[in-house]
């Protein structure tokens, strides 16, 4: 699954275009590397998102196959301190 689609599906971004814009601005990294919005992610990848409030790190647990409910989002990623 593309990184921009994953971030939208698991509700880390409200719109896929917002995730795409962050990738283009080099504010999203996967496994420490700047990525394009089309980067394919797999379980075990580490995603870092740089924002005004700091850098948030997440580990991909599994890839969603359909729509994700708000109460199910933590089945797909875990926050890293």
ZIWOPE-V620769 format. One record per residue. N is the residue number from 1. SS is DSSP state (a for helix, b for strand, c for the rest). PSI is psi in whole degrees, 0 to 359 (999 if undefined). D_FIRST is the distance of its C-alpha to the first C-alpha in Angstrom with 2 decimals. Layout:
n: <N/N>
ss: <SS/SS>
psi: <PSI/PSI>
d_first: <D_FIRST/D_FIRST>
This chain:
n: <1/2/3/4/5/6/7/8/9/10/11/12/13/14/15/16/17/18/19/20/21/22/23/24/25/26/27/28/29/30/31/32/33/34/35/36/37/38/39/40/41/42/43/44/45/46/47/48/49/50/51/52/53/54/55/56/57/58/59/60/61/62/63/64/65/66/67/68/69/70/71/72/73/74/75/76/77/78/79/80/81>
ss: <c/b/a/a/a/a/a/a/a/c/c/c/c/c/c/a/a/a/a/a/a/a/a/a/c/c/c/b/b/b/c/c/b/b/c/c/c/c/c/b/c/c/c/c/c/b/b/b/b/b/b/c/c/b/b/b/b/b/b/b/c/c/c/c/c/c/c/c/c/a/a/a/a/a/a/c/b/b/b/b/c>
psi: <142/148/319/323/320/313/326/316/320/14/27/338/146/328/144/326/328/317/320/315/320/323/316/326/6/36/359/132/146/123/38/0/139/141/158/160/338/2/127/131/157/161/137/344/148/128/128/128/120/128/184/324/355/198/126/138/137/148/130/124/310/163/128/146/339/205/150/130/155/323/359/359/328/358/343/339/160/143/137/133/999>
d_first: <0.00/3.79/6.46/8.54/6.81/6.43/9.99/11.23/10.25/11.98/14.72/15.02/15.44/17.19/15.78/12.67/15.39/16.69/13.58/13.55/17.28/17.08/14.91/17.48/20.24/18.97/18.96/15.56/15.34/13.12/15.60/18.34/17.25/16.81/13.55/12.78/10.47/8.48/8.02/5.27/5.87/7.58/10.32/13.27/11.98/14.27/13.53/16.76/17.47/20.91/22.87/26.52/26.87/25.59/22.55/20.35/18.47/15.84/14.58/11.34/12.95/10.48/7.18/8.59/9.17/11.35/13.17/14.14/17.82/19.32/20.99/17.88/15.72/17.20/15.92/12.41/13.76/17.24/19.20/20.92/24.45>
